[in-house]
């Protein structure tokens, strides 16, 4: 069994690659929920939905979020009614949030609601929210604002300079059922090329998860979302700098230093990789820019083979 920790668009692409080379029943995915928000009265879980849609084969290729071919008639009508419309939800996407909100209102935890929605979508891999408890990523800006992550990321387009990030409710949260068992029982743990601060950071902030990663006997392999001195996409660079981390593969290694066994960097960072290698940390250079399905599968295959050289993998389509 392979356990993957993920969040964001880069994470969803990596999960698509894993699905191409692994039987779905061998894959457990722990997903960031620090981005969750209440929108139009609905519980929206952007990262859970991106993973769900990626595995179901219906993630929008153009946007990297939402459903392929979705329409936005409800959004336009909500604008006409004077409702906030900066967070865009497609018409068919709304059905997912309606179903989730109803299940939660019936008293089901997020993990059970996620499992039911994934089963209805025909997804064979196990998708686990990091926690059933509320944990919200908050971004403190240098102008004194305290923004929910989606306010910073979508409404403000990542423009405000960041002073710090914190995870509201983390101290009172618990790992969702199955998360610690997945890490402890995995043949390998893979950390997707996701933002280390706001995609993987909230997962690590749930008490017990970071310790489980330190204590697992499985190799822990992370794919860097940084190439050179910039993020492949998104605000990871600015957020890492705000946390005092170098915006480089060295910063990724530092963020995961207490549990990381193998770091995958892009060949563009070959020089930095050589300097970073040390006892207890392997650094390998593998093409990490995922522009096509073949790129995604190749990166996933490389990560798995570095973790488990004898693992038999399916041929990617």
N, C-alpha and C positions, 0 to 999 in steps of 0.2 A: 504494500500500500504506500502511495506517495501522498504526502501532505504538502499543500501549497498555501502560502500566505499571500494575499493579494488585495489590490485596490486600484482604482483609476483606470484610464484607458490603456496604458502600457501593460498593466496587469491583466486586463481582459484579453489582450492579444496573446500574451504568454499562455494563458489558460487555453485559448484556442489551439495553440501549438501542442500543449500537453495532451489535449483530447485527440489530436491527430496521431499520436504515437503510443498512447496508453489505452487499454480497455477502460471504459468509464467506471466500472465497479472498483477499479484500483486507485481512483483519484478522490481525495477529500480536500475541499477547498475552504479555507478559513478566510472570511471576507471582512474588510473594514466596514463598520457601521457608524463611524464618527461623523460621516457626511449626511446622515439621515436628517430629514426635515419634515415638518408639518406644512403641507401646501394645499390650499383650498379645502382644508379639513381632512386631508388624506395623509397617511403615513407613507412617505416616499423614501426608498432605500437605494440611492443611485448606484452604489458599487455592487450591491447584491443583484440588482437588475441587469447591470452590464455583464456580470458573469453569467447570469441565467440566460440572457439573450445570446451571449457568445456561444454557450454550450448548446443552445437550442438551434443555432444556425440562423438566427434572425436579427442579430445586432446590425445596426446601420453602419455600413462601410464608410459612407460619406462623413457622418457626424462622429462616429466612435461611441455614441450613446443612443439610447432609444431603439425603436424597431425600424427595420428596413422598410421603406415605402410608406411610412406612417403619414397621416394627414394631421392638420392642426386647426380644424374647424372649431373645436371647443375653446382653444386658446384665443382665437380671434373673437369669439362671442364673449368670452370673459373680459377681454379688453374693452369691448363695447359696453359692457355692464360696469366698467370702472374698477374691475378687480386687478390686483397686481399681476403682471404677466412677464416679469423678467426671467422667471424660471420656466422654461418651456417644456410642456408635456404634450406628447402626441395623443391622438384620439384612442388608438388601440393600447398605447402605453398606459393610459388612464385605467384600463381594465385591471391591470396588474395591481395598481395602487388601491383601487376599489376593493379587490379581493383581499389584499393584505389587511387593509383597514378593517374590513368586516371580520376577518379571522381574529385579529387582535381584540376587537370589540367583544367577541365571543369568549374571550379569556385565554386564547391560545398564545403562548410565547412566540417571539419572532422566529425562533428556530423551527418550531412546528409549522408556522405559517409559510416559511420559506420552503420547507420540505414538501408541503402540499402543493404549492404553486409550481415548484420544480417538477414534481411528478406529473402534474397536469400538462406541463410543457414537454414531457418526454425526455427529460434530462436524467441520465443514468448516474452521473457522478454525484457525490454527496456535497451539497453546499451548506456551509455552516456560518451563520453570523458569528462574529467574534464574541458577542455577548447578547443575552436576552435583555439585559439592563440598559437603560439610557446612558449614553456616553456621547457627549457633543464636543467636537473639535471647535475651538474658539480661536480666532486670530486677533491679536492685539496689534493695532497699527500705531505708527509713530505720532499720528495726530490725535491719539487718545481714544480711538474707537475700539469697541469689543464686538467683532463680527462673527456670526456663524460662518462656517466654512463656505457654504454655498453663496452667502452674501458676498464674501471676499472673492470667491472663484468665478461666479457667474455674474452677479449684479455689478460688482466693482471691477471685473475682468483682471483680477490680480494686480491692479495698479497701485494701491496704497502701500507705501513702504511698511515692512513688518518689523515690529519690535520683539514679539514673542508669540508662541503658540502654546495653548494649554488644553487639557482634555477634561472638560467639566463632567463630574460624576464618576471619573475613573476609579477613585479610591473606594467607591461603594459598589462597583461592578464585579461581576463574576464571569468566568468563561462560560460560554454556552455549553450545554450538554454535548459531549463528544469531542470538544476541542482539545482538551488536555490528553485524552486517550489517543486522539489522532496523532498528536505530536510524539507521544511516548511510544506508540506502536508503529510508527512509520518506518519504512525502509530508508527513506530519505525525506528531508524537509527542504522545500524550495521556496525561496523568497523572490517573488516576481520583480521585474524592473519597475517598481512603483515608487512613488514619492516616499522617502524614508521618514519624513516628518508627519505628513498628514494622511498617508495611506497605510503605511506599515506602523508608524508611530502610535496610532490609537490602539492597534491590536496589541502592541507590546505594553501599552499602558494598563491593560486589564490585568489585575493582580493574578499572578500564577503563570501567565503565558511566557513571560521572559524566562522565568526560572525553569519552566518545562523545556524551553529551547536549550538552556545551559545543561540540563540534566539528561536529555535524550541521548541514546547511544547512536542514533542515526546521524549521518553527515548532514550538515546544514549548508546549503549552497544558495548564494544570493547573486542575482544578476543586477549589475549596476545600471541605474537609469541616467547616469551622468557619463557623457563622452567629452573628454577634454575638460573644459571648465564650464560646461553648460549642460542643462538638462535636455534630454532628447525632446521632451515636450512638457508643458506645464510649468508651475512655479517652484519646482523642487530646489533649484539653485538659490533663489532668494530666501526661501524658508530655511534651507540648510545654513546659509550665511547668518541669518538671524539667530540661529541656535549655536553659532560659534563653530560650525563644522566647515572644513574646507570644501569648496564646490569642486569636487574631484572624486576619483575612485578612492582616494585616501579618506575622504569624508564618509563615504559609504562604509568602508571598513571600520572606521571609528564608531559609527552609529550602531553597528552590530558586533562590536569587538568581543563582547563577553560570550558569544555563542557561535560565531561564524567560523566555518572550516574552509570553505572554498568561495572565492569571489570571482565572478565572471565579468571581465571588462572587454570593451571593444578593442579590436586591433589598433585603433588610433591611439590607444593608451598603453601600447606595449612598453615604452620607456618607463612610465610611471609604475606599471605592473611589476617590472623587474625590481624596482626600488622598494616596493611594498611587500614582496614575499619575505616571509620569516617563518621560523618554526611554529607550527600550529595553524598557519594560514597559507593555503595555496592560492595563487592568482593565475588564472588562465585567460587568454585572449581569444575571443570567439566573436564573429560578426553578430552584433546585437541590435541593429536597426531593422525593425520588422515592417517592411513595406508590402510584403506579399504573404500568402498562406505558406508558401515554401519557406520563407524567412522565419515565420513563427515556428513551424515544425522543426526546422534545423536548429534553432536556438533551444527549443525545449529538449530535443534529442541530445544536444551537446551537454546541457545541464544535467540530464539524467545519467548520461554515460560518465560524466565526471564524478557524480555521486555514487553510482553503482555500475562499475565497468562491465559486470557480467549480466546485467539486466537485459532480457530479450524485449525488443521494441518492435511495434508494428511499423510497416512501411507507411509513410505519410502519403496522402493522395497527391 
